[in-house]
Amino acid sequence: MTRILVVDDEPQILRALRINLHARQYGVVTAADGAEACTPRPPTTPTSSCSTPTESGLACVTADRSRSSVA
């Protein structure tokens, strides 16, 4: 099962994405901000808001890719 990391500081958006992705048979991990998202976890497909209060989504995805064994 593909796991997706969804990051957004709006709880309603997190909830809507989680519900819709679960309905499509994806595993979903959510985080409310960049700091929480950068906590090591093994999603296969990250998606993030570009402007979260503590750290940009792009910075988190970049950091996650640097830890990944996938190029």
mmCIF file as Biopython writes it, N, C-alpha, C and O atoms, coordinates in Angstrom:
data_model
#
loop_
_atom_site.group_PDB
_atom_site.id
_atom_site.type_symbol
_atom_site.label_atom_id
_atom_site.label_alt_id
_atom_site.label_comp_id
_atom_site.label_asym_id
_atom_site.label_entity_id
_atom_site.label_seq_id
_atom_site.pdbx_PDB_ins_code
_atom_site.Cartn_x
_atom_site.Cartn_y
_atom_site.Cartn_z
_atom_site.occupancy
_atom_site.B_iso_or_equiv
_atom_site.auth_seq_id
_atom_site.auth_asym_id
_atom_site.pdbx_PDB_model_num
ATOM 1   N N  . MET A ? 1  ? 0.853   -1.183 0.000  1.0 0.0 1  A 1 
ATOM 2   C CA . MET A ? 1  ? 0.000   0.000  0.000  1.0 0.0 1  A 1 
ATOM 3   C C  . MET A ? 1  ? 0.895   1.242  0.000  1.0 0.0 1  A 1 
ATOM 4   O O  . MET A ? 1  ? 1.833   1.338  0.791  1.0 0.0 1  A 1 
ATOM 5   N N  . THR A ? 2  ? 0.608   2.159  -0.863 1.0 0.0 2  A 1 
ATOM 6   C CA . THR A ? 2  ? 1.332   3.428  -0.901 1.0 0.0 2  A 1 
ATOM 7   C C  . THR A ? 2  ? 0.900   4.274  0.281  1.0 0.0 2  A 1 
ATOM 8   O O  . THR A ? 2  ? -0.292  4.454  0.529  1.0 0.0 2  A 1 
ATOM 9   N N  . ARG A ? 3  ? 1.890   4.796  1.015  1.0 0.0 3  A 1 
ATOM 10  C CA . ARG A ? 3  ? 1.595   5.702  2.125  1.0 0.0 3  A 1 
ATOM 11  C C  . ARG A ? 3  ? 1.940   7.120  1.704  1.0 0.0 3  A 1 
ATOM 12  O O  . ARG A ? 3  ? 2.989   7.365  1.108  1.0 0.0 3  A 1 
ATOM 13  N N  . ILE A ? 4  ? 1.048   8.048  2.018  1.0 0.0 4  A 1 
ATOM 14  C CA . ILE A ? 4  ? 1.219   9.446  1.629  1.0 0.0 4  A 1 
ATOM 15  C C  . ILE A ? 4  ? 1.287   10.301 2.881  1.0 0.0 4  A 1 
ATOM 16  O O  . ILE A ? 4  ? 0.460   10.174 3.784  1.0 0.0 4  A 1 
ATOM 17  N N  . LEU A ? 5  ? 2.288   11.176 2.923  1.0 0.0 5  A 1 
ATOM 18  C CA . LEU A ? 5  ? 2.407   12.155 4.002  1.0 0.0 5  A 1 
ATOM 19  C C  . LEU A ? 5  ? 1.755   13.440 3.533  1.0 0.0 5  A 1 
ATOM 20  O O  . LEU A ? 5  ? 2.179   14.028 2.538  1.0 0.0 5  A 1 
ATOM 21  N N  . VAL A ? 6  ? 0.717   13.883 4.250  1.0 0.0 6  A 1 
ATOM 22  C CA . VAL A ? 6  ? -0.004  15.110 3.921  1.0 0.0 6  A 1 
ATOM 23  C C  . VAL A ? 6  ? 0.290   16.125 5.017  1.0 0.0 6  A 1 
ATOM 24  O O  . VAL A ? 6  ? 0.069   15.853 6.197  1.0 0.0 6  A 1 
ATOM 25  N N  . VAL A ? 7  ? 0.792   17.307 4.625  1.0 0.0 7  A 1 
ATOM 26  C CA . VAL A ? 7  ? 1.141   18.344 5.589  1.0 0.0 7  A 1 
ATOM 27  C C  . VAL A ? 7  ? 0.365   19.608 5.266  1.0 0.0 7  A 1 
ATOM 28  O O  . VAL A ? 7  ? 0.436   20.123 4.150  1.0 0.0 7  A 1 
ATOM 29  N N  . ASP A ? 8  ? -0.370  20.100 6.242  1.0 0.0 8  A 1 
ATOM 30  C CA . ASP A ? 8  ? -1.084  21.365 6.084  1.0 0.0 8  A 1 
ATOM 31  C C  . ASP A ? 8  ? -1.437  21.880 7.462  1.0 0.0 8  A 1 
ATOM 32  O O  . ASP A ? 8  ? -1.711  21.095 8.370  1.0 0.0 8  A 1 
ATOM 33  N N  . ASP A ? 9  ? -1.433  23.191 7.627  1.0 0.0 9  A 1 
ATOM 34  C CA . ASP A ? 9  ? -1.763  23.767 8.930  1.0 0.0 9  A 1 
ATOM 35  C C  . ASP A ? 9  ? -3.257  24.019 9.104  1.0 0.0 9  A 1 
ATOM 36  O O  . ASP A ? 9  ? -3.682  24.552 10.129 1.0 0.0 9  A 1 
ATOM 37  N N  . GLU A ? 10 ? -4.049  23.641 8.112  1.0 0.0 10 A 1 
ATOM 38  C CA . GLU A ? 10 ? -5.505  23.776 8.206  1.0 0.0 10 A 1 
ATOM 39  C C  . GLU A ? 10 ? -6.107  22.398 8.509  1.0 0.0 10 A 1 
ATOM 40  O O  . GLU A ? 10 ? -6.062  21.508 7.659  1.0 0.0 10 A 1 
ATOM 41  N N  . PRO A ? 11 ? -6.670  22.213 9.714  1.0 0.0 11 A 1 
ATOM 42  C CA . PRO A ? 11 ? -7.220  20.899 10.082 1.0 0.0 11 A 1 
ATOM 43  C C  . PRO A ? 11 ? -8.285  20.379 9.120  1.0 0.0 11 A 1 
ATOM 44  O O  . PRO A ? 11 ? -8.376  19.173 8.889  1.0 0.0 11 A 1 
ATOM 45  N N  . GLN A ? 12 ? -9.087  21.279 8.559  1.0 0.0 12 A 1 
ATOM 46  C CA . GLN A ? 12 ? -10.153 20.847 7.649  1.0 0.0 12 A 1 
ATOM 47  C C  . GLN A ? 12 ? -9.557  20.258 6.365  1.0 0.0 12 A 1 
ATOM 48  O O  . GLN A ? 12 ? -10.090 19.292 5.819  1.0 0.0 12 A 1 
ATOM 49  N N  . ILE A ? 13 ? -8.463  20.834 5.889  1.0 0.0 13 A 1 
ATOM 50  C CA . ILE A ? 13 ? -7.820  20.324 4.674  1.0 0.0 13 A 1 
ATOM 51  C C  . ILE A ? 13 ? -7.199  18.961 4.956  1.0 0.0 13 A 1 
ATOM 52  O O  . ILE A ? 13 ? -7.332  18.035 4.156  1.0 0.0 13 A 1 
ATOM 53  N N  . LEU A ? 14 ? -6.514  18.838 6.105  1.0 0.0 14 A 1 
ATOM 54  C CA . LEU A ? 14 ? -5.941  17.543 6.483  1.0 0.0 14 A 1 
ATOM 55  C C  . LEU A ? 14 ? -7.014  16.465 6.535  1.0 0.0 14 A 1 
ATOM 56  O O  . LEU A ? 14 ? -6.836  15.368 6.006  1.0 0.0 14 A 1 
ATOM 57  N N  . ARG A ? 15 ? -8.124  16.790 7.175  1.0 0.0 15 A 1 
ATOM 58  C CA . ARG A ? 15 ? -9.203  15.815 7.321  1.0 0.0 15 A 1 
ATOM 59  C C  . ARG A ? 15 ? -9.786  15.423 5.967  1.0 0.0 15 A 1 
ATOM 60  O O  . ARG A ? 15 ? -10.002 14.241 5.700  1.0 0.0 15 A 1 
ATOM 61  N N  . ALA A ? 16 ? -10.040 16.411 5.113  1.0 0.0 16 A 1 
ATOM 62  C CA . ALA A ? 16 ? -10.623 16.125 3.792  1.0 0.0 16 A 1 
ATOM 63  C C  . ALA A ? 16 ? -9.677  15.267 2.951  1.0 0.0 16 A 1 
ATOM 64  O O  . ALA A ? 16 ? -10.114 14.314 2.305  1.0 0.0 16 A 1 
ATOM 65  N N  . LEU A ? 17 ? -8.405  15.596 2.958  1.0 0.0 17 A 1 
ATOM 66  C CA . LEU A ? 17 ? -7.448  14.805 2.184  1.0 0.0 17 A 1 
ATOM 67  C C  . LEU A ? 17 ? -7.312  13.394 2.748  1.0 0.0 17 A 1 
ATOM 68  O O  . LEU A ? 17 ? -7.248  12.424 1.993  1.0 0.0 17 A 1 
ATOM 69  N N  . ARG A ? 18 ? -7.267  13.279 4.075  1.0 0.0 18 A 1 
ATOM 70  C CA . ARG A ? 18 ? -7.158  11.955 4.701  1.0 0.0 18 A 1 
ATOM 71  C C  . ARG A ? 18 ? -8.352  11.074 4.300  1.0 0.0 18 A 1 
ATOM 72  O O  . ARG A ? 18 ? -8.170  9.920  3.913  1.0 0.0 18 A 1 
ATOM 73  N N  . ILE A ? 19 ? -9.558  11.616 4.394  1.0 0.0 19 A 1 
ATOM 74  C CA . ILE A ? 19 ? -10.769 10.860 4.053  1.0 0.0 19 A 1 
ATOM 75  C C  . ILE A ? 19 ? -10.750 10.442 2.583  1.0 0.0 19 A 1 
ATOM 76  O O  . ILE A ? 19 ? -11.014 9.284  2.259  1.0 0.0 19 A 1 
ATOM 77  N N  . ASN A ? 20 ? -10.438 11.385 1.698  1.0 0.0 20 A 1 
ATOM 78  C CA . ASN A ? 20 ? -10.442 11.080 0.266  1.0 0.0 20 A 1 
ATOM 79  C C  . ASN A ? 20 ? -9.351  10.091 -0.128 1.0 0.0 20 A 1 
ATOM 80  O O  . ASN A ? 20 ? -9.584  9.212  -0.958 1.0 0.0 20 A 1 
ATOM 81  N N  . LEU A ? 21 ? -8.172  10.222 0.452  1.0 0.0 21 A 1 
ATOM 82  C CA . LEU A ? 21 ? -7.088  9.299  0.112  1.0 0.0 21 A 1 
ATOM 83  C C  . LEU A ? 21 ? -7.351  7.900  0.675  1.0 0.0 21 A 1 
ATOM 84  O O  . LEU A ? 21 ? -7.062  6.901  0.017  1.0 0.0 21 A 1 
ATOM 85  N N  . HIS A ? 22 ? -7.901  7.830  1.899  1.0 0.0 22 A 1 
ATOM 86  C CA . HIS A ? 22 ? -8.274  6.521  2.457  1.0 0.0 22 A 1 
ATOM 87  C C  . HIS A ? 22 ? -9.309  5.835  1.566  1.0 0.0 22 A 1 
ATOM 88  O O  . HIS A ? 22 ? -9.243  4.626  1.348  1.0 0.0 22 A 1 
ATOM 89  N N  . ALA A ? 23 ? -10.248 6.601  1.062  1.0 0.0 23 A 1 
ATOM 90  C CA . ALA A ? 23 ? -11.287 6.039  0.196  1.0 0.0 23 A 1 
ATOM 91  C C  . ALA A ? 23 ? -10.694 5.454  -1.084 1.0 0.0 23 A 1 
ATOM 92  O O  . ALA A ? 23 ? -11.294 4.579  -1.708 1.0 0.0 23 A 1 
ATOM 93  N N  . ARG A ? 24 ? -9.530  5.934  -1.468 1.0 0.0 24 A 1 
ATOM 94  C CA . ARG A ? 24 ? -8.846  5.439  -2.666 1.0 0.0 24 A 1 
ATOM 95  C C  . ARG A ? 24 ? -7.758  4.413  -2.324 1.0 0.0 24 A 1 
ATOM 96  O O  . ARG A ? 24 ? -6.878  4.124  -3.134 1.0 0.0 24 A 1 
ATOM 97  N N  . GLN A ? 25 ? -7.841  3.877  -1.113 1.0 0.0 25 A 1 
ATOM 98  C CA . GLN A ? 25 ? -6.958  2.794  -0.663 1.0 0.0 25 A 1 
ATOM 99  C C  . GLN A ? 25 ? -5.506  3.207  -0.432 1.0 0.0 25 A 1 
ATOM 100 O O  . GLN A ? 25 ? -4.609  2.376  -0.571 1.0 0.0 25 A 1 
ATOM 101 N N  . TYR A ? 26 ? -5.251  4.476  -0.081 1.0 0.0 26 A 1 
ATOM 102 C CA . TYR A ? 26 ? -3.912  4.912  0.287  1.0 0.0 26 A 1 
ATOM 103 C C  . TYR A ? 26 ? -3.786  4.925  1.797  1.0 0.0 26 A 1 
ATOM 104 O O  . TYR A ? 26 ? -4.758  5.188  2.505  1.0 0.0 26 A 1 
ATOM 105 N N  . GLY A ? 27 ? -2.608  4.645  2.284  1.0 0.0 27 A 1 
ATOM 106 C CA . GLY A ? 27 ? -2.311  4.866  3.683  1.0 0.0 27 A 1 
ATOM 107 C C  . GLY A ? 27 ? -1.964  6.340  3.826  1.0 0.0 27 A 1 
ATOM 108 O O  . GLY A ? 27 ? -1.273  6.891  2.969  1.0 0.0 27 A 1 
ATOM 109 N N  . VAL A ? 28 ? -2.421  6.985  4.877  1.0 0.0 28 A 1 
ATOM 110 C CA . VAL A ? 28 ? -2.200  8.425  5.026  1.0 0.0 28 A 1 
ATOM 111 C C  . VAL A ? 28 ? -1.594  8.727  6.386  1.0 0.0 28 A 1 
ATOM 112 O O  . VAL A ? 28 ? -2.069  8.250  7.416  1.0 0.0 28 A 1 
ATOM 113 N N  . VAL A ? 29 ? -0.537  9.526  6.369  1.0 0.0 29 A 1 
ATOM 114 C CA . VAL A ? 29 ? 0.076   10.057 7.576  1.0 0.0 29 A 1 
ATOM 115 C C  . VAL A ? 29 ? -0.085  11.563 7.476  1.0 0.0 29 A 1 
ATOM 116 O O  . VAL A ? 29 ? 0.228   12.147 6.438  1.0 0.0 29 A 1 
ATOM 117 N N  . THR A ? 30 ? -0.570  12.206 8.541  1.0 0.0 30 A 1 
ATOM 118 C CA . THR A ? 30 ? -0.779  13.649 8.492  1.0 0.0 30 A 1 
ATOM 119 C C  . THR A ? 30 ? 0.127   14.362 9.478  1.0 0.0 30 A 1 
ATOM 120 O O  . THR A ? 30 ? 0.545   13.795 10.488 1.0 0.0 30 A 1 
ATOM 121 N N  . ALA A ? 31 ? 0.420   15.615 9.165  1.0 0.0 31 A 1 
ATOM 122 C CA . ALA A ? 31 ? 1.192   16.487 10.052 1.0 0.0 31 A 1 
ATOM 123 C C  . ALA A ? 31 ? 0.634   17.896 9.913  1.0 0.0 31 A 1 
ATOM 124 O O  . ALA A ? 31 ? 0.252   18.321 8.823  1.0 0.0 31 A 1 
ATOM 125 N N  . ALA A ? 32 ? 0.594   18.614 11.034 1.0 0.0 32 A 1 
ATOM 126 C CA . ALA A ? 32 ? 0.007   19.943 11.041 1.0 0.0 32 A 1 
ATOM 127 C C  . ALA A ? 32 ? 0.997   21.050 10.694 1.0 0.0 32 A 1 
ATOM 128 O O  . ALA A ? 32 ? 0.587   22.182 10.439 1.0 0.0 32 A 1 
ATOM 129 N N  . ASP A ? 33 ? 2.285   20.742 10.681 1.0 0.0 33 A 1 
ATOM 130 C CA . ASP A ? 33 ? 3.278   21.755 10.316 1.0 0.0 33 A 1 
ATOM 131 C C  . ASP A ? 33 ? 4.565   21.084 9.848  1.0 0.0 33 A 1 
ATOM 132 O O  . ASP A ? 33 ? 4.719   19.865 9.933  1.0 0.0 33 A 1 
ATOM 133 N N  . GLY A ? 34 ? 5.473   21.900 9.359  1.0 0.0 34 A 1 
ATOM 134 C CA . GLY A ? 34 ? 6.715   21.379 8.814  1.0 0.0 34 A 1 
ATOM 135 C C  . GLY A ? 34 ? 7.567   20.655 9.828  1.0 0.0 34 A 1 
ATOM 136 O O  . GLY A ? 34 ? 8.189   19.643 9.506  1.0 0.0 34 A 1 
ATOM 137 N N  . ALA A ? 35 ? 7.607   21.158 11.059 1.0 0.0 35 A 1 
ATOM 138 C CA . ALA A ? 35 ? 8.416   20.512 12.099 1.0 0.0 35 A 1 
ATOM 139 C C  . ALA A ? 35 ? 7.904   19.102 12.380 1.0 0.0 35 A 1 
ATOM 140 O O  . ALA A ? 35 ? 8.690   18.163 12.504 1.0 0.0 35 A 1 
ATOM 141 N N  . GLU A ? 36 ? 6.606   18.961 12.479 1.0 0.0 36 A 1 
ATOM 142 C CA . GLU A ? 36 ? 6.010   17.642 12.711 1.0 0.0 36 A 1 
ATOM 143 C C  . GLU A ? 36 ? 6.233   16.731 11.504 1.0 0.0 36 A 1 
ATOM 144 O O  . GLU A ? 36 ? 6.472   15.533 11.656 1.0 0.0 36 A 1 
ATOM 145 N N  . ALA A ? 37 ? 6.153   17.300 10.324 1.0 0.0 37 A 1 
ATOM 146 C CA . ALA A ? 37 ? 6.332   16.510 9.104  1.0 0.0 37 A 1 
ATOM 147 C C  . ALA A ? 37 ? 7.750   16.002 8.942  1.0 0.0 37 A 1 
ATOM 148 O O  . ALA A ? 37 ? 7.973   14.944 8.353  1.0 0.0 37 A 1 
ATOM 149 N N  . CYS A ? 38 ? 8.706   16.747 9.461  1.0 0.0 38 A 1 
ATOM 150 C CA . CYS A ? 38 ? 10.111  16.348 9.316  1.0 0.0 38 A 1 
ATOM 151 C C  . CYS A ? 38 ? 10.525  15.266 10.299 1.0 0.0 38 A 1 
ATOM 152 O O  . CYS A ? 38 ? 11.654  14.779 10.246 1.0 0.0 38 A 1 
ATOM 153 N N  . THR A ? 39 ? 9.617   14.884 11.203 1.0 0.0 39 A 1 
ATOM 154 C CA . THR A ? 39 ? 9.882   13.754 12.082 1.0 0.0 39 A 1 
ATOM 155 C C  . THR A ? 39 ? 10.022  12.524 11.203 1.0 0.0 39 A 1 
ATOM 156 O O  . THR A ? 39 ? 9.156   12.269 10.366 1.0 0.0 39 A 1 
ATOM 157 N N  . PRO A ? 40 ? 11.095  11.753 11.373 1.0 0.0 40 A 1 
ATOM 158 C CA . PRO A ? 40 ? 11.293  10.595 10.492 1.0 0.0 40 A 1 
ATOM 159 C C  . PRO A ? 40 ? 10.090  9.646  10.492 1.0 0.0 40 A 1 
ATOM 160 O O  . PRO A ? 40 ? 9.601   9.238  11.546 1.0 0.0 40 A 1 
ATOM 161 N N  . ARG A ? 41 ? 9.640   9.317  9.323  1.0 0.0 41 A 1 
ATOM 162 C CA . ARG A ? 41 ? 8.554   8.371  9.093  1.0 0.0 41 A 1 
ATOM 163 C C  . ARG A ? 41 ? 8.689   7.866  7.677  1.0 0.0 41 A 1 
ATOM 164 O O  . ARG A ? 41 ? 9.334   8.524  6.861  1.0 0.0 41 A 1 
ATOM 165 N N  . PRO A ? 42 ? 8.118   6.740  7.353  1.0 0.0 42 A 1 
ATOM 166 C CA . PRO A ? 42 ? 8.364   6.162  6.035  1.0 0.0 42 A 1 
ATOM 167 C C  . PRO A ? 42 ? 7.266   6.308  4.980  1.0 0.0 42 A 1 
ATOM 168 O O  . PRO A ? 42 ? 6.853   5.297  4.413  1.0 0.0 42 A 1 
ATOM 169 N N  . PRO A ? 43 ? 6.769   7.521  4.686  1.0 0.0 43 A 1 
ATOM 170 C CA . PRO A ? 43 ? 5.788   7.598  3.607  1.0 0.0 43 A 1 
ATOM 171 C C  . PRO A ? 43 ? 6.467   7.367  2.267  1.0 0.0 43 A 1 
ATOM 172 O O  . PRO A ? 43 ? 7.665   7.612  2.121  1.0 0.0 43 A 1 
ATOM 173 N N  . THR A ? 44 ? 5.715   6.902  1.306  1.0 0.0 44 A 1 
ATOM 174 C CA . THR A ? 44 ? 6.293   6.723  -0.018 1.0 0.0 44 A 1 
ATOM 175 C C  . THR A ? 44 ? 6.038   7.924  -0.913 1.0 0.0 44 A 1 
ATOM 176 O O  . THR A ? 44 ? 6.758   8.139  -1.887 1.0 0.0 44 A 1 
ATOM 177 N N  . THR A ? 45 ? 5.016   8.708  -0.587 1.0 0.0 45 A 1 
ATOM 178 C CA . THR A ? 45 ? 4.699   9.882  -1.392 1.0 0.0 45 A 1 
ATOM 179 C C  . THR A ? 45 ? 4.328   11.049 -0.483 1.0 0.0 45 A 1 
ATOM 180 O O  . THR A ? 45 ? 3.218   11.077 0.049  1.0 0.0 45 A 1 
ATOM 181 N N  . PRO A ? 46 ? 5.241   12.024 -0.292 1.0 0.0 46 A 1 
ATOM 182 C CA . PRO A ? 46 ? 4.887   13.174 0.543  1.0 0.0 46 A 1 
ATOM 183 C C  . PRO A ? 46 ? 4.142   14.233 -0.268 1.0 0.0 46 A 1 
ATOM 184 O O  . PRO A ? 46 ? 4.395   14.405 -1.460 1.0 0.0 46 A 1 
ATOM 185 N N  . THR A ? 47 ? 3.239   14.927 0.378  1.0 0.0 47 A 1 
ATOM 186 C CA . THR A ? 47 ? 2.608   16.100 -0.215 1.0 0.0 47 A 1 
ATOM 187 C C  . THR A ? 47 ? 2.468   17.126 0.893  1.0 0.0 47 A 1 
ATOM 188 O O  . THR A ? 47 ? 2.146   16.771 2.027  1.0 0.0 47 A 1 
ATOM 189 N N  . SER A ? 48 ? 2.704   18.385 0.585  1.0 0.0 48 A 1 
ATOM 190 C CA . SER A ? 48 ? 2.756   19.386 1.642  1.0 0.0 48 A 1 
ATOM 191 C C  . SER A ? 48 ? 2.293   20.743 1.152  1.0 0.0 48 A 1 
ATOM 192 O O  . SER A ? 48 ? 2.471   21.103 -0.011 1.0 0.0 48 A 1 
ATOM 193 N N  . SER A ? 49 ? 1.695   21.487 2.073  1.0 0.0 49 A 1 
ATOM 194 C CA . SER A ? 49 ? 1.433   22.893 1.836  1.0 0.0 49 A 1 
ATOM 195 C C  . SER A ? 49 ? 2.796   23.577 1.768  1.0 0.0 49 A 1 
ATOM 196 O O  . SER A ? 49 ? 3.704   23.218 2.517  1.0 0.0 49 A 1 
ATOM 197 N N  . CYS A ? 50 ? 2.947   24.538 0.897  1.0 0.0 50 A 1 
ATOM 198 C CA . CYS A ? 50 ? 4.247   25.213 0.781  1.0 0.0 50 A 1 
ATOM 199 C C  . CYS A ? 50 ? 4.476   26.237 1.877  1.0 0.0 50 A 1 
ATOM 200 O O  . CYS A ? 50 ? 5.604   26.694 2.062  1.0 0.0 50 A 1 
ATOM 201 N N  . SER A ? 51 ? 3.446   26.605 2.600  1.0 0.0 51 A 1 
ATOM 202 C CA . SER A ? 51 ? 3.627   27.629 3.633  1.0 0.0 51 A 1 
ATOM 203 C C  . SER A ? 51 ? 2.994   27.186 4.936  1.0 0.0 51 A 1 
ATOM 204 O O  . SER A ? 51 ? 1.833   27.495 5.205  1.0 0.0 51 A 1 
ATOM 205 N N  . THR A ? 52 ? 3.752   26.461 5.745  1.0 0.0 52 A 1 
ATOM 206 C CA . THR A ? 52 ? 3.285   26.097 7.072  1.0 0.0 52 A 1 
ATOM 207 C C  . THR A ? 52 ? 3.970   27.012 8.078  1.0 0.0 52 A 1 
ATOM 208 O O  . THR A ? 52 ? 5.011   27.590 7.762  1.0 0.0 52 A 1 
ATOM 209 N N  . PRO A ? 53 ? 3.427   27.160 9.263  1.0 0.0 53 A 1 
ATOM 210 C CA . PRO A ? 53 ? 3.957   28.141 10.215 1.0 0.0 53 A 1 
ATOM 211 C C  . PRO A ? 53 ? 5.403   27.908 10.673 1.0 0.0 53 A 1 
ATOM 212 O O  . PRO A ? 53 ? 6.121   28.879 10.910 1.0 0.0 53 A 1 
ATOM 213 N N  . THR A ? 54 ? 5.850   26.662 10.804 1.0 0.0 54 A 1 
ATOM 214 C CA . THR A ? 54 ? 7.167   26.437 11.392 1.0 0.0 54 A 1 
ATOM 215 C C  . THR A ? 54 ? 8.267   26.131 10.392 1.0 0.0 54 A 1 
ATOM 216 O O  . THR A ? 54 ? 9.428   26.448 10.650 1.0 0.0 54 A 1 
ATOM 217 N N  . GLU A ? 55 ? 7.945   25.536 9.283  1.0 0.0 55 A 1 
ATOM 218 C CA . GLU A ? 55 ? 8.955   25.197 8.281  1.0 0.0 55 A 1 
ATOM 219 C C  . GLU A ? 55 ? 8.248   24.984 6.958  1.0 0.0 55 A 1 
ATOM 220 O O  . GLU A ? 55 ? 7.136   24.457 6.926  1.0 0.0 55 A 1 
ATOM 221 N N  . SER A ? 56 ? 8.881   25.389 5.864  1.0 0.0 56 A 1 
ATOM 222 C CA . SER A ? 56 ? 8.212   25.247 4.572  1.0 0.0 56 A 1 
ATOM 223 C C  . SER A ? 56 ? 8.084   23.785 4.187  1.0 0.0 56 A 1 
ATOM 224 O O  . SER A ? 56 ? 8.932   22.961 4.529  1.0 0.0 56 A 1 
ATOM 225 N N  . GLY A ? 57 ? 7.032   23.480 3.484  1.0 0.0 57 A 1 
ATOM 226 C CA . GLY A ? 57 ? 6.833   22.120 3.013  1.0 0.0 57 A 1 
ATOM 227 C C  . GLY A ? 57 ? 7.960   21.670 2.106  1.0 0.0 57 A 1 
ATOM 228 O O  . GLY A ? 57 ? 8.371   20.510 2.145  1.0 0.0 57 A 1 
ATOM 229 N N  . LEU A ? 58 ? 8.463   22.591 1.285  1.0 0.0 58 A 1 
ATOM 230 C CA . LEU A ? 58 ? 9.555   22.258 0.384  1.0 0.0 58 A 1 
ATOM 231 C C  . LEU A ? 58 ? 10.809  21.868 1.162  1.0 0.0 58 A 1 
ATOM 232 O O  . LEU A ? 58 ? 11.496  20.919 0.784  1.0 0.0 58 A 1 
ATOM 233 N N  . ALA A ? 59 ? 11.116  22.581 2.236  1.0 0.0 59 A 1 
ATOM 234 C CA . ALA A ? 59 ? 12.286  22.245 3.055  1.0 0.0 59 A 1 
ATOM 235 C C  . ALA A ? 59 ? 12.142  20.860 3.666  1.0 0.0 59 A 1 
ATOM 236 O O  . ALA A ? 59 ? 13.113  20.108 3.745  1.0 0.0 59 A 1 
ATOM 237 N N  . CYS A ? 60 ? 10.952  20.526 4.092  1.0 0.0 60 A 1 
ATOM 238 C CA . CYS A ? 60 ? 10.721  19.225 4.696  1.0 0.0 60 A 1 
ATOM 239 C C  . CYS A ? 60 ? 10.860  18.105 3.677  1.0 0.0 60 A 1 
ATOM 240 O O  . CYS A ? 60 ? 11.494  17.087 3.956  1.0 0.0 60 A 1 
ATOM 241 N N  . VAL A ? 61 ? 10.276  18.282 2.502  1.0 0.0 61 A 1 
ATOM 242 C CA . VAL A ? 61 ? 10.376  17.254 1.464  1.0 0.0 61 A 1 
ATOM 243 C C  . VAL A ? 61 ? 11.833  17.081 1.043  1.0 0.0 61 A 1 
ATOM 244 O O  . VAL A ? 61 ? 12.286  15.959 0.820  1.0 0.0 61 A 1 
ATOM 245 N N  . THR A ? 62 ? 12.565  18.185 0.935  1.0 0.0 62 A 1 
ATOM 246 C CA . THR A ? 62 ? 13.980  18.113 0.585  1.0 0.0 62 A 1 
ATOM 247 C C  . THR A ? 62 ? 14.753  17.346 1.644  1.0 0.0 62 A 1 
ATOM 248 O O  . THR A ? 62 ? 15.586  16.505 1.307  1.0 0.0 62 A 1 
ATOM 249 N N  . ALA A ? 63 ? 14.493  17.618 2.916  1.0 0.0 63 A 1 
ATOM 250 C CA . ALA A ? 63 ? 15.164  16.905 4.002  1.0 0.0 63 A 1 
ATOM 251 C C  . ALA A ? 63 ? 14.798  15.430 3.975  1.0 0.0 63 A 1 
ATOM 252 O O  . ALA A ? 63 ? 15.656  14.574 4.189  1.0 0.0 63 A 1 
ATOM 253 N N  . ASP A ? 64 ? 13.545  15.128 3.718  1.0 0.0 64 A 1 
ATOM 254 C CA . ASP A ? 64 ? 13.104  13.740 3.653  1.0 0.0 64 A 1 
ATOM 255 C C  . ASP A ? 64 ? 13.794  13.000 2.518  1.0 0.0 64 A 1 
ATOM 256 O O  . ASP A ? 64 ? 14.198  11.849 2.684  1.0 0.0 64 A 1 
ATOM 257 N N  . ARG A ? 65 ? 13.929  13.637 1.389  1.0 0.0 65 A 1 
ATOM 258 C CA . ARG A ? 65 ? 14.605  13.002 0.239  1.0 0.0 65 A 1 
ATOM 259 C C  . ARG A ? 65 ? 16.063  12.732 0.548  1.0 0.0 65 A 1 
ATOM 260 O O  . ARG A ? 65 ? 16.617  11.733 0.088  1.0 0.0 65 A 1 
ATOM 261 N N  . SER A ? 66 ? 16.701  13.609 1.325  1.0 0.0 66 A 1 
ATOM 262 C CA . SER A ? 66 ? 18.116  13.398 1.639  1.0 0.0 66 A 1 
ATOM 263 C C  . SER A ? 66 ? 18.305  12.174 2.541  1.0 0.0 66 A 1 
ATOM 264 O O  . SER A ? 66 ? 19.382  11.578 2.557  1.0 0.0 66 A 1 
ATOM 265 N N  . ARG A ? 67 ? 17.261  11.797 3.292  1.0 0.0 67 A 1 
ATOM 266 C CA . ARG A ? 67 ? 17.332  10.610 4.153  1.0 0.0 67 A 1 
ATOM 267 C C  . ARG A ? 67 ? 16.923  9.338  3.423  1.0 0.0 67 A 1 
ATOM 268 O O  . ARG A ? 67 ? 17.147  8.234  3.920  1.0 0.0 67 A 1 
ATOM 269 N N  . SER A ? 68 ? 16.325  9.489  2.247  1.0 0.0 68 A 1 
ATOM 270 C CA . SER A ? 68 ? 15.783  8.348  1.519  1.0 0.0 68 A 1 
ATOM 271 C C  . SER A ? 68 ? 16.854  7.599  0.740  1.0 0.0 68 A 1 
ATOM 272 O O  . SER A ? 68 ? 17.855  8.178  0.318  1.0 0.0 68 A 1 
ATOM 273 N N  . SER A ? 69 ? 16.630  6.317  0.560  1.0 0.0 69 A 1 
ATOM 274 C CA . SER A ? 69 ? 17.531  5.515  -0.261 1.0 0.0 69 A 1 
ATOM 275 C C  . SER A ? 69 ? 17.102  5.548  -1.735 1.0 0.0 69 A 1 
ATOM 276 O O  . SER A ? 69 ? 17.790  5.009  -2.602 1.0 0.0 69 A 1 
ATOM 277 N N  . VAL A ? 70 ? 15.960  6.187  -2.004 1.0 0.0 70 A 1 
ATOM 278 C CA . VAL A ? 70 ? 15.454  6.300  -3.378 1.0 0.0 70 A 1 
ATOM 279 C C  . VAL A ? 70 ? 15.954  7.609  -3.966 1.0 0.0 70 A 1 
ATOM 280 O O  . VAL A ? 70 ? 15.825  8.659  -3.336 1.0 0.0 70 A 1 
ATOM 281 N N  . ALA A ? 71 ? 16.512  7.563  -5.141 1.0 0.0 71 A 1 
ATOM 282 C CA . ALA A ? 71 ? 17.064  8.774  -5.772 1.0 0.0 71 A 1 
ATOM 283 C C  . ALA A ? 71 ? 15.973  9.599  -6.415 1.0 0.0 71 A 1 
ATOM 284 O O  . ALA A ? 71 ? 16.252  10.650 -6.992 1.0 0.0 71 A 1 
#
